[in-house]
Amino acid sequence: MNKISKDEFVKRLRNVHSATSENGAKYASIKTTENTCTGVRESTGKPFTINLDRLYTAYCELEHIDTATLKNYVNRVQSPSLAILIKANLV
C-alpha cells in the first residue's frame, strides 16, 4: 500500500472525533493537532494522548498494524491509536 504524507495523515486524523476499538471500547472527544491526538475513553473517563510523530512512523514502517505491532511506537495507547487509524481509513 502506498503511504501518504504526514500532512495528509494529520488531515485525515482531524476528521476523526470518535472511534471504537476492535474490542468495542469507545473513544470520544478526539482532537488532533500537528503533534498529538487526544481524547477520552468513554468507559473510564480517562484521557489519552498519542504522539503523532510516533504514530506516523508506525504507519510508515509497519507492514501489518495492530495493537501488538503498535506497542513499540505508542506504548500504552495502542487501542485508541488503532481505532483512530481504522476510523480514518488508514489501515
C-alpha positions in Angstrom: 0.0 0.0 0.0 1.3 3.5 -0.8 1.8 5.6 2.3 0.5 9.2 2.4 2.5 12.3 3.6 2.4 13.3 7.2 0.3 16.4 6.3 -2.3 14.2 4.6 -2.1 11.8 7.6 -2.8 14.6 10.1 -5.6 16.0 7.9 -7.4 12.6 7.9 -7.0 12.2 11.6 -8.5 15.7 12.1 -11.8 14.3 10.7 -12.0 11.7 13.4 -13.9 12.9 16.5 -14.9 9.5 17.9 -13.8 5.9 17.3 -14.5 2.3 18.5 -11.8 -0.3 19.1 -12.0 -3.8 17.7 -12.9 -4.9 21.2 -15.8 -2.4 21.5 -14.0 0.3 23.6 -15.4 3.7 22.6 -13.2 6.8 22.4 -14.7 10.3 22.3 -13.8 14.0 22.2 -10.9 13.2 19.8 -8.9 16.2 18.8 -5.8 16.3 16.5 -3.1 18.9 16.4 0.1 18.8 14.4 1.8 16.8 17.2 -0.8 15.0 19.2 -4.1 13.3 19.2 -6.1 13.5 22.4 -9.4 12.1 23.6 -11.2 10.2 26.3 -12.1 6.5 26.8 -15.8 6.6 27.4 -16.0 3.6 29.8 -13.4 5.0 32.3 -13.4 8.8 31.5 -9.6 8.5 31.3 -7.9 10.8 28.8 -5.3 9.6 26.4 -2.6 11.4 24.3 -1.0 9.9 21.2 2.3 11.3 19.9 1.6 11.8 16.1 5.3 11.6 15.1 5.5 8.1 16.6 2.1 7.1 15.2 3.1 8.3 11.7 6.4 6.4 12.0 4.5 3.2 12.8 2.1 3.9 9.9 5.1 4.2 7.5 7.2 1.4 8.9 4.8 -1.4 9.7 3.5 -3.9 7.2 0.7 -5.0 9.5 -0.8 -2.7 12.1 -2.5 -4.0 15.2 -2.2 -3.3 18.9 0.7 -5.7 19.3 2.8 -4.1 16.5 1.9 -0.5 17.7 3.2 -1.2 21.2 6.8 -0.3 20.4 5.7 3.0 18.8 2.8 4.2 21.0 3.1 2.2 24.3 0.0 2.3 26.5 -2.2 3.9 23.9 -2.3 1.2 21.2 -6.0 0.6 21.3 -7.1 4.2 20.7 -4.3 4.6 18.2 -5.6 1.6 16.2 -9.2 2.6 16.5 -8.4 6.1 15.2 -6.4 4.8 12.3 -9.2 2.4 11.3 -11.8 5.2 11.5 -9.6 7.4 9.3 -9.3 4.6 6.8 -5.5 4.4 7.2 -5.4 0.7 7.9 
